[in-house]
Amino acid sequence: MIERRATLMPSRRSPDINVTPLIDVLLVLLIIFMVITPLKPSRLESKIPEKPSSNRPPGVPLVSVIALSVDHQGRVSAIRLNQHPIAADQLESKLRAQLDQQPPERRTVFIQAPRQTIYGEVVRIIDQVRGVGASPIGLQIDDLPAS
């Protein structure tokens, strides 16, 4: 009977966790995240505003804004360049004269148009602006809802 009791008694083991496989899993995950994480964002570019230079001629705006007015059908009825009304055939020449006074990195043009403007009309204006040498070109919508 004594022998039987000895076999039924549990052996004294310490409840240690084997961490070697867990470290292997951790290292594999670390390597996977290092490979899929890019070192630097390649598609996003941020520009910090600079102090305005004092050598800019007076009356020359930092950016040009072309505002389009449309009729009830969505066709462009009037064009304004920096709040000055101009004819559609004069847009390229006036914009070129204005952008020639800007340094090459400061030739930003924004185009404002209401939502109901026909897409082709806006594309035609963008093509004219791009032909003059403006870059970048931004689009603004006049009637955005206030949130």
Buried (B, 14 or more C-beta within 10 A) or exposed (E): EEEEEEEEEEEEEEEEEEEEEEEEEEEEEEEEEEEEEEEEEEEEEEEEEEEEEEEBEEEEBEBBBBBBBBEEEBEBEEBBBBEEEBEEEEBEEBBBEBBEEBEEEBBBBBBBBEEEBBEEBBEEBBEBBEEBBBBEBEEEEBEEEEE
